[in-house]
Amino acid sequence: MKNLKILEGISAISLLLSKALLAFEILLGWPFSIFGYVLVAVYNFLRRDTLLGSTVVGLAAMSSYGWYKWSNELSGLFQTDYFILSLTAIFALVIYVKEARKGGLMGHLQGLITISTLSAFILLGHHMFTLGWIALLTSHTMLAYFYNKKDAKYYVWLQIASIAIALTKIVNLLI
């Protein structure tokens, strides 16, 4: 359990740092994002939260590709974006169907988190920023609840910071 807390702490710090760096359009944010998401995926797989773990693997892949795109000054969604999103969605759907048979709120919540997260990436990639940030706000709110139930306090604080960032972005877009 202590090792999980260390993993949780390191990944939360890495992801928070990545958000701060990327908010200021600093390229170094991408490696922190990849590292953080890989650690979060490992954390979720170790906790047997397979659906969320597979979704986070997709986010790590998207971050890797985002790093490539920013490094080469590419913008918009390309076939590779859709391929990564599709693989993540298909894998998540298969796991969701398997988990849904067991019943319970947490399995369904992981499915909703996956849907809102993938929707956010698609909307943001299509420059539908307000809807994309609303989808991220929804995702981070559900993640805060999910990780609170799992007693993952560092991730709860990461989600609270992410909620604040999403709200700020939404307000700035609407003003």
CYANA upper distance limits for C-alpha pairs under 8 A (distance plus 0.5 A):
  1 MET  CA      5 LYS  CA      6.99
  2 LYS  CA      6 ILE  CA      6.90
  3 ASN  CA      7 LEU  CA      6.66
  4 LEU  CA      8 GLU  CA      6.42
  4 LEU  CA     43 TYR  CA      7.18
  5 LYS  CA      9 GLY  CA      6.51
  5 LYS  CA    152 ALA  CA      8.24
  6 ILE  CA     10 ILE  CA      6.65
  7 LEU  CA     11 SER  CA      6.58
  7 LEU  CA     39 LEU  CA      7.15
  7 LEU  CA     40 VAL  CA      8.30
  7 LEU  CA     43 TYR  CA      7.30
  8 GLU  CA     12 ALA  CA      6.51
  8 GLU  CA     39 LEU  CA      8.16
  8 GLU  CA     40 VAL  CA      7.50
  8 GLU  CA     43 TYR  CA      7.40
  8 GLU  CA    152 ALA  CA      7.80
  8 GLU  CA    154 TYR  CA      6.90
  8 GLU  CA    155 TYR  CA      7.42
  9 GLY  CA     13 ILE  CA      6.69
  9 GLY  CA    154 TYR  CA      6.34
  9 GLY  CA    155 TYR  CA      8.37
 10 ILE  CA     14 SER  CA      6.63
 10 ILE  CA     36 GLY  CA      8.06
 11 SER  CA     15 LEU  CA      6.60
 11 SER  CA     35 PHE  CA      7.85
 11 SER  CA     36 GLY  CA      4.88
 11 SER  CA     37 TYR  CA      7.58
 11 SER  CA     39 LEU  CA      6.04
 11 SER  CA     40 VAL  CA      6.58
 12 ALA  CA     16 LEU  CA      6.55
 12 ALA  CA     36 GLY  CA      7.27
 12 ALA  CA    154 TYR  CA      6.72
 12 ALA  CA    155 TYR  CA      6.47
 12 ALA  CA    158 LEU  CA      6.54
 13 ILE  CA     17 LEU  CA      6.53
 13 ILE  CA     36 GLY  CA      8.33
 14 SER  CA     18 SER  CA      6.63
 14 SER  CA     32 PHE  CA      5.80
 14 SER  CA     33 SER  CA      7.17
 14 SER  CA     35 PHE  CA      7.52
 14 SER  CA     36 GLY  CA      5.57
 15 LEU  CA     19 LYS  CA      6.68
 15 LEU  CA     32 PHE  CA      6.78
 15 LEU  CA     33 SER  CA      5.86
 15 LEU  CA     36 GLY  CA      5.60
 15 LEU  CA     37 TYR  CA      7.75
 15 LEU  CA    158 LEU  CA      8.38
 16 LEU  CA     20 ALA  CA      6.83
 16 LEU  CA    158 LEU  CA      7.01
 16 LEU  CA    161 ALA  CA      8.37
 17 LEU  CA     21 LEU  CA      6.66
 17 LEU  CA     29 GLY  CA      7.51
 17 LEU  CA     32 PHE  CA      7.40
 18 SER  CA     22 LEU  CA      6.42
 18 SER  CA     28 LEU  CA      8.16
 18 SER  CA     29 GLY  CA      4.65
 18 SER  CA     30 TRP  CA      6.88
 18 SER  CA     31 PRO  CA      8.22
 18 SER  CA     32 PHE  CA      5.60
 18 SER  CA     33 SER  CA      5.66
 19 LYS  CA     23 ALA  CA      6.39
 19 LYS  CA     29 GLY  CA      7.32
 19 LYS  CA     33 SER  CA      8.15
 20 ALA  CA     24 PHE  CA      7.17
 20 ALA  CA     29 GLY  CA      8.03
 21 LEU  CA     25 GLU  CA      6.82
 21 LEU  CA     26 ILE  CA      5.60
 21 LEU  CA     27 LEU  CA      7.91
 21 LEU  CA     28 LEU  CA      7.35
 21 LEU  CA     29 GLY  CA      5.29
 22 LEU  CA     26 ILE  CA      5.80
 22 LEU  CA     27 LEU  CA      7.29
 22 LEU  CA     28 LEU  CA      8.29
 22 LEU  CA     29 GLY  CA      5.62
 22 LEU  CA     30 TRP  CA      7.80
 25 GLU  CA     29 GLY  CA      8.50
 27 LEU  CA     67 TRP  CA      7.66
 27 LEU  CA     70 TRP  CA      7.62
 27 LEU  CA     71 SER  CA      7.89
 28 LEU  CA     32 PHE  CA      7.56
 29 GLY  CA     33 SER  CA      6.68
 30 TRP  CA     34 ILE  CA      6.71
 30 TRP  CA     63 SER  CA      6.69
 30 TRP  CA     64 SER  CA      7.60
 30 TRP  CA     66 GLY  CA      7.79
 30 TRP  CA     67 TRP  CA      5.89
 31 PRO  CA     35 PHE  CA      6.57
 31 PRO  CA     64 SER  CA      8.18
 31 PRO  CA     67 TRP  CA      8.04
 32 PHE  CA     36 GLY  CA      6.40
 33 SER  CA     37 TYR  CA      6.53
 33 SER  CA     60 ALA  CA      7.69
 33 SER  CA     63 SER  CA      6.91
 34 ILE  CA     38 VAL  CA      6.62
 34 ILE  CA     60 ALA  CA      5.41
 34 ILE  CA     61 ALA  CA      8.07
 34 ILE  CA     63 SER  CA      6.22
 34 ILE  CA     64 SER  CA      6.81
 35 PHE  CA     39 LEU  CA      6.82
 35 PHE  CA     60 ALA  CA      8.26
 36 GLY  CA     40 VAL  CA      6.67
 37 TYR  CA     41 ALA  CA      6.53
 37 TYR  CA     56 VAL  CA      6.46
 37 TYR  CA     57 VAL  CA      7.39
 37 TYR  CA     59 LEU  CA      7.23
 37 TYR  CA     60 ALA  CA      5.74
 38 VAL  CA     42 VAL  CA      6.79
 38 VAL  CA     56 VAL  CA      7.83
 38 VAL  CA     57 VAL  CA      6.99
 38 VAL  CA     60 ALA  CA      6.63
 39 LEU  CA     43 TYR  CA      6.60
 40 VAL  CA     44 ASN  CA      6.63
 40 VAL  CA     53 GLY  CA      7.78
 40 VAL  CA     56 VAL  CA      7.45
 41 ALA  CA     45 PHE  CA      6.62
 41 ALA  CA     52 LEU  CA      8.07
 41 ALA  CA     53 GLY  CA      4.91
 41 ALA  CA     54 SER  CA      7.40
 41 ALA  CA     56 VAL  CA      5.89
 41 ALA  CA     57 VAL  CA      6.43
 42 VAL  CA     46 LEU  CA      6.57
 42 VAL  CA     53 GLY  CA      7.52
 43 TYR  CA     47 ARG  CA      6.78
 43 TYR  CA     53 GLY  CA      8.20
 44 ASN  CA     48 ARG  CA      6.62
 44 ASN  CA     49 ASP  CA      5.48
 44 ASN  CA     50 THR  CA      7.03
 44 ASN  CA     52 LEU  CA      7.11
 44 ASN  CA     53 GLY  CA      5.42
 45 PHE  CA     49 ASP  CA      6.07
 45 PHE  CA     50 THR  CA      5.89
 45 PHE  CA     53 GLY  CA      6.02
 49 ASP  CA     53 GLY  CA      6.59
 50 THR  CA     54 SER  CA      6.55
 50 THR  CA     95 ILE  CA      7.87
 51 LEU  CA     55 THR  CA      6.81
 51 LEU  CA     92 ALA  CA      6.18
 51 LEU  CA     95 ILE  CA      6.33
 51 LEU  CA     96 TYR  CA      6.95
 51 LEU  CA    107 GLY  CA      8.42
 51 LEU  CA    110 GLN  CA      6.84
 51 LEU  CA    111 GLY  CA      7.75
 52 LEU  CA     56 VAL  CA      6.71
 52 LEU  CA    110 GLN  CA      6.27
 52 LEU  CA    111 GLY  CA      8.41
 52 LEU  CA    113 ILE  CA      8.34
 52 LEU  CA    114 THR  CA      7.53
 53 GLY  CA     57 VAL  CA      6.83
 54 SER  CA     58 GLY  CA      7.01
 54 SER  CA     88 THR  CA      7.51
 54 SER  CA     91 PHE  CA      7.78
 54 SER  CA     92 ALA  CA      6.97
 55 THR  CA     59 LEU  CA      6.96
 55 THR  CA     88 THR  CA      6.57
 55 THR  CA     89 ALA  CA      8.30
 55 THR  CA     92 ALA  CA      7.01
 55 THR  CA    114 THR  CA      6.67
 56 VAL  CA     60 ALA  CA      6.71
 57 VAL  CA     61 ALA  CA      6.82
 57 VAL  CA     88 THR  CA      8.42
 58 GLY  CA     62 MET  CA      6.62
 58 GLY  CA     84 ILE  CA      7.13
 58 GLY  CA     85 LEU  CA      7.46
 58 GLY  CA     87 LEU  CA      8.40
 58 GLY  CA     88 THR  CA      5.84
 59 LEU  CA     63 SER  CA      6.52
 60 ALA  CA     64 SER  CA      6.72
 61 ALA  CA     65 TYR  CA      6.78
 61 ALA  CA     84 ILE  CA      7.57
 62 MET  CA     66 GLY  CA      6.39
 62 MET  CA     81 ASP  CA      7.59
 62 MET  CA     84 ILE  CA      7.37
 62 MET  CA     85 LEU  CA      8.43
 63 SER  CA     67 TRP  CA      6.56
 64 SER  CA     68 TYR  CA      6.93
 65 TYR  CA     69 LYS  CA      6.61
 65 TYR  CA     81 ASP  CA      8.22
 66 GLY  CA     70 TRP  CA      6.54
 67 TRP  CA     71 SER  CA      6.50
 68 TYR  CA     72 ASN  CA      6.75
 69 LYS  CA     73 GLU  CA      6.34
 69 LYS  CA     74 LEU  CA      5.31
 69 LYS  CA     75 SER  CA      7.34
 70 TRP  CA     74 LEU  CA      6.53
 70 TRP  CA     75 SER  CA      8.12
 76 GLY  CA    125 GLY  CA      5.95
 76 GLY  CA    126 HIS  CA      6.90
 76 GLY  CA    127 HIS  CA      8.20
 77 LEU  CA     81 ASP  CA      6.31
 77 LEU  CA     82 TYR  CA      7.80
 77 LEU  CA    122 ILE  CA      8.44
 77 LEU  CA    125 GLY  CA      5.93
 77 LEU  CA    126 HIS  CA      7.26
 78 PHE  CA     82 TYR  CA      7.11
 79 GLN  CA     83 PHE  CA      6.54
 80 THR  CA     84 ILE  CA      6.65
 81 ASP  CA     85 LEU  CA      6.62
 82 TYR  CA     86 SER  CA      6.29
 83 PHE  CA     87 LEU  CA      6.59
 84 ILE  CA     88 THR  CA      6.64
 85 LEU  CA     89 ALA  CA      6.53
 85 LEU  CA    118 LEU  CA      7.32
 86 SER  CA     90 ILE  CA      6.51
 87 LEU  CA     91 PHE  CA      6.54
 88 THR  CA     92 ALA  CA      6.41
 89 ALA  CA     93 LEU  CA      6.44
 89 ALA  CA    114 THR  CA      8.29
 89 ALA  CA    115 ILE  CA      8.50
 89 ALA  CA    118 LEU  CA      8.08
 90 ILE  CA     94 VAL  CA      6.77
 91 PHE  CA     95 ILE  CA      6.84
 92 ALA  CA     96 TYR  CA      6.37
 92 ALA  CA    111 GLY  CA      8.09
 92 ALA  CA    114 THR  CA      7.89
 93 LEU  CA     97 VAL  CA      6.62
 93 LEU  CA    111 GLY  CA      8.33
 94 VAL  CA     98 LYS  CA      6.88
 95 ILE  CA     99 GLU  CA      6.52
 96 TYR  CA    100 ALA  CA      6.25
 96 TYR  CA    107 GLY  CA      7.67
 96 TYR  CA    108 HIS  CA      8.07
 96 TYR  CA    110 GLN  CA      8.48
 96 TYR  CA    111 GLY  CA      6.63
 97 VAL  CA    101 ARG  CA      7.10
 98 LYS  CA    102 LYS  CA      8.04
 99 GLU  CA    103 GLY  CA      7.54
 99 GLU  CA    107 GLY  CA      6.47
100 ALA  CA    104 GLY  CA      8.08
100 ALA  CA    107 GLY  CA      6.73
100 ALA  CA    108 HIS  CA      7.08
103 GLY  CA    107 GLY  CA      7.45
103 GLY  CA    108 HIS  CA      8.25
104 GLY  CA    108 HIS  CA      7.38
105 LEU  CA    109 LEU  CA      6.46
106 MET  CA    110 GLN  CA      6.69
106 MET  CA    146 PHE  CA      7.61
107 GLY  CA    111 GLY  CA      7.09
108 HIS  CA    112 LEU  CA      6.89
109 LEU  CA    113 ILE  CA      6.61
109 LEU  CA    142 MET  CA      7.80
109 LEU  CA    146 PHE  CA      7.98
110 GLN  CA    114 THR  CA      6.66
111 GLY  CA    115 ILE  CA      6.75
112 LEU  CA    116 SER  CA      6.63
112 LEU  CA    139 SER  CA      8.41
113 ILE  CA    117 THR  CA      6.47
113 ILE  CA    139 SER  CA      5.75
113 ILE  CA    142 MET  CA      6.97
113 ILE  CA    143 LEU  CA      7.44
114 THR  CA    118 LEU  CA      6.58
114 THR  CA    139 SER  CA      8.42
115 ILE  CA    119 SER  CA      6.48
116 SER  CA    120 ALA  CA      6.53
116 SER  CA    135 ALA  CA      5.89
116 SER  CA    136 LEU  CA      7.28
116 SER  CA    138 THR  CA      7.30
116 SER  CA    139 SER  CA      5.99
117 THR  CA    121 PHE  CA      6.95
117 THR  CA    135 ALA  CA      7.23
117 THR  CA    136 LEU  CA      6.65
117 THR  CA    139 SER  CA      6.31
118 LEU  CA    122 ILE  CA      6.82
119 SER  CA    123 LEU  CA      6.53
119 SER  CA    132 GLY  CA      7.69
119 SER  CA    135 ALA  CA      7.18
120 ALA  CA    124 LEU  CA      6.44
120 ALA  CA    131 LEU  CA      7.95
120 ALA  CA    132 GLY  CA      4.85
120 ALA  CA    133 TRP  CA      7.17
120 ALA  CA    134 ILE  CA      8.26
120 ALA  CA    135 ALA  CA      5.51
120 ALA  CA    136 LEU  CA      6.12
121 PHE  CA    125 GLY  CA      6.41
121 PHE  CA    132 GLY  CA      7.36
122 ILE  CA    126 HIS  CA      6.77
122 ILE  CA    132 GLY  CA      8.11
123 LEU  CA    127 HIS  CA      6.86
123 LEU  CA    128 MET  CA      5.55
123 LEU  CA    129 PHE  CA      7.22
123 LEU  CA    131 LEU  CA      7.11
123 LEU  CA    132 GLY  CA      5.29
124 LEU  CA    128 MET  CA      5.88
124 LEU  CA    129 PHE  CA      5.71
124 LEU  CA    131 LEU  CA      8.33
124 LEU  CA    132 GLY  CA      5.43
124 LEU  CA    133 TRP  CA      8.02
128 MET  CA    132 GLY  CA      6.48
129 PHE  CA    133 TRP  CA      6.49
129 PHE  CA    173 LEU  CA      8.21
130 THR  CA    134 ILE  CA      6.70
130 THR  CA    170 ILE  CA      6.34
130 THR  CA    173 LEU  CA      6.92
130 THR  CA    174 LEU  CA      8.19
131 LEU  CA    135 ALA  CA      6.64
132 GLY  CA    136 LEU  CA      6.78
133 TRP  CA    137 LEU  CA      6.49
133 TRP  CA    166 ALA  CA      6.23
133 TRP  CA    167 LEU  CA      8.36
133 TRP  CA    169 LYS  CA      7.46
133 TRP  CA    170 ILE  CA      6.73
134 ILE  CA    138 THR  CA      6.66
134 ILE  CA    166 ALA  CA      7.81
134 ILE  CA    170 ILE  CA      7.58
135 ALA  CA    139 SER  CA      6.65
136 LEU  CA    140 HIS  CA      6.50
136 LEU  CA    166 ALA  CA      7.27
137 LEU  CA    141 THR  CA      6.59
137 LEU  CA    162 SER  CA      8.22
137 LEU  CA    163 ILE  CA      6.10
137 LEU  CA    166 ALA  CA      6.04
137 LEU  CA    167 LEU  CA      7.54
138 THR  CA    142 MET  CA      6.79
139 SER  CA    143 LEU  CA      6.57
140 HIS  CA    144 ALA  CA      6.54
140 HIS  CA    159 GLN  CA      5.86
140 HIS  CA    160 ILE  CA      8.06
140 HIS  CA    162 SER  CA      7.02
140 HIS  CA    163 ILE  CA      6.48
141 THR  CA    145 TYR  CA      7.02
141 THR  CA    159 GLN  CA      7.49
141 THR  CA    160 ILE  CA      8.25
141 THR  CA    163 ILE  CA      7.27
142 MET  CA    146 PHE  CA      6.58
143 LEU  CA    147 TYR  CA      6.42
143 LEU  CA    156 VAL  CA      8.01
143 LEU  CA    159 GLN  CA      7.17
144 ALA  CA    148 ASN  CA      6.46
144 ALA  CA    155 TYR  CA      7.70
144 ALA  CA    156 VAL  CA      5.30
144 ALA  CA    157 TRP  CA      8.28
144 ALA  CA    159 GLN  CA      5.86
144 ALA  CA    160 ILE  CA      7.40
145 TYR  CA    149 LYS  CA      6.77
145 TYR  CA    156 VAL  CA      8.09
146 PHE  CA    150 LYS  CA      6.89
147 TYR  CA    151 ASP  CA      6.54
147 TYR  CA    152 ALA  CA      5.59
147 TYR  CA    153 LYS  CA      7.54
147 TYR  CA    155 TYR  CA      6.81
147 TYR  CA    156 VAL  CA      6.31
148 ASN  CA    152 ALA  CA      6.39
148 ASN  CA    153 LYS  CA      6.86
148 ASN  CA    156 VAL  CA      6.48
152 ALA  CA    156 VAL  CA      6.90
153 LYS  CA    157 TRP  CA      6.82
154 TYR  CA    158 LEU  CA      6.73
155 TYR  CA    159 GLN  CA      6.58
156 VAL  CA    160 ILE  CA      6.74
157 TRP  CA    161 ALA  CA      6.74
158 LEU  CA    162 SER  CA      6.64
159 GLN  CA    163 ILE  CA      6.48
160 ILE  CA    164 ALA  CA      6.83
161 ALA  CA    165 ILE  CA      6.82
162 SER  CA    166 ALA  CA      6.60
163 ILE  CA    167 LEU  CA      6.56
164 ALA  CA    168 THR  CA      6.61
165 ILE  CA    169 LYS  CA      6.71
166 ALA  CA    170 ILE  CA      6.65
167 LEU  CA    171 VAL  CA      6.58
168 THR  CA    172 ASN  CA      6.59
169 LYS  CA    173 LEU  CA      6.63
170 ILE  CA    174 LEU  CA      6.70
171 VAL  CA    175 ILE  CA      6.64
